[in-house]
Amino acid sequence: MTTENLPQKESGCPAEGLLKLLSGKWKPQIYLLAVDGPIRFNGLLRDIQGANKQSIAVALRELEEFGLLDKNVIKLKPLHIEYNLSEKGKSLIPVFRQLELFFEK
């Protein structure tokens, strides 16, 4: 993964790139569900109220493209696809934990 796939920040603010990376209707929810372990497409449809197949597919593709999720194809009958946090995705967990603490106050 190269940095050319990452959203470019327009100002000097270090948080701007992260906010662009996770902007979108379902990306934060998908990311947070992936923190707890592998996720699957149908599980996301079940767990995220109001989500549809197309929007989940786009969000998963972008999170994978940005390097936050790894796609794992399990060659069973029927074929299974799981998404896990990548090392880059795991590195953001402390950021989300701090946000949780901030909003608990």
C-alpha positions as CSV (number, residue, x, y, z in Angstrom):
1,M,0.0,0.0,0.0
2,T,1.4,3.3,-1.0
3,T,0.4,6.8,0.3
4,E,-1.1,7.7,-3.1
5,N,-4.3,5.8,-2.1
6,L,-4.7,7.8,1.0
7,P,-6.8,11.0,1.1
8,Q,-4.7,14.0,0.9
9,K,-5.0,16.6,3.6
10,E,-5.4,20.2,2.4
11,S,-4.1,22.0,5.5
12,G,-1.4,21.3,8.0
13,C,-3.8,19.6,10.4
14,P,-2.7,16.0,11.1
15,A,-6.2,14.9,11.9
16,E,-7.6,16.0,8.6
17,G,-6.3,13.0,6.7
18,L,-7.8,10.6,9.3
19,L,-11.1,12.3,9.2
20,K,-11.2,12.1,5.4
21,L,-10.1,8.4,5.6
22,L,-13.0,7.5,7.9
23,S,-15.6,9.9,6.5
24,G,-18.6,8.2,5.0
25,K,-21.8,6.9,6.3
26,W,-20.7,3.4,7.4
27,K,-16.9,3.4,7.6
28,P,-16.6,4.3,11.3
29,Q,-19.2,1.6,12.3
30,I,-17.4,-1.0,10.1
31,Y,-14.1,-0.1,11.6
32,L,-15.4,-0.4,15.1
33,L,-17.0,-3.7,14.5
34,A,-13.7,-5.0,13.0
35,V,-11.9,-4.0,16.2
36,D,-13.7,-6.9,18.0
37,G,-12.5,-9.4,15.4
38,P,-13.1,-10.6,11.9
39,I,-16.2,-9.3,10.2
40,R,-18.2,-10.6,7.2
41,F,-20.4,-8.8,4.7
42,N,-23.7,-10.4,5.8
43,G,-22.9,-9.8,9.4
44,L,-22.4,-6.1,8.7
45,L,-25.7,-5.9,6.9
46,R,-27.3,-7.5,10.0
47,D,-25.4,-5.3,12.5
48,I,-25.7,-1.9,10.9
49,Q,-29.2,-0.7,10.8
50,G,-30.2,1.1,7.5
51,A,-27.2,-0.1,5.6
52,N,-27.6,-1.6,2.1
53,K,-25.4,-4.0,0.1
54,Q,-24.0,-1.3,-2.2
55,S,-23.0,1.1,0.6
56,I,-21.4,-1.6,2.7
57,A,-19.4,-2.9,-0.4
58,V,-18.2,0.6,-1.2
59,A,-17.1,1.3,2.4
60,L,-15.3,-2.1,2.7
61,R,-13.5,-1.5,-0.6
62,E,-12.4,2.0,0.5
63,L,-11.2,0.8,3.9
64,E,-9.3,-2.0,2.3
65,E,-7.8,0.4,-0.3
66,F,-6.7,2.8,2.4
67,G,-5.0,-0.1,4.2
68,L,-7.2,-0.3,7.3
69,L,-8.7,-3.7,6.5
70,D,-7.2,-6.9,5.2
71,K,-9.5,-9.1,3.1
72,N,-9.2,-12.8,3.7
73,V,-10.7,-15.3,1.2
74,I,-11.5,-18.6,2.9
75,K,-11.8,-21.3,0.2
76,L,-14.6,-23.4,1.5
77,K,-17.9,-24.3,-0.1
78,P,-19.5,-21.8,-0.2
79,L,-16.7,-19.2,-0.4
80,H,-16.3,-17.0,2.7
81,I,-14.7,-13.6,2.9
82,E,-13.6,-12.1,6.2
83,Y,-12.2,-8.7,6.8
84,N,-9.7,-8.0,9.6
85,L,-8.0,-4.9,10.8
86,S,-4.6,-4.5,9.2
87,E,-1.6,-3.4,11.2
88,K,-2.3,0.2,10.1
89,G,-5.9,-0.2,11.2
90,K,-4.8,-1.6,14.6
91,S,-2.6,1.4,15.1
92,L,-5.8,3.6,15.2
93,I,-7.4,1.8,18.1
94,P,-5.8,4.1,20.7
95,V,-7.2,7.1,18.8
96,F,-10.7,5.7,19.0
97,R,-10.3,4.7,22.6
98,Q,-9.4,8.4,23.4
99,L,-12.4,9.6,21.5
100,E,-14.6,7.2,23.6
101,L,-13.1,8.6,26.8
102,F,-13.6,12.2,25.6
103,F,-17.3,11.6,24.9
104,E,-17.9,9.7,28.2
105,K,-17.2,12.9,30.1
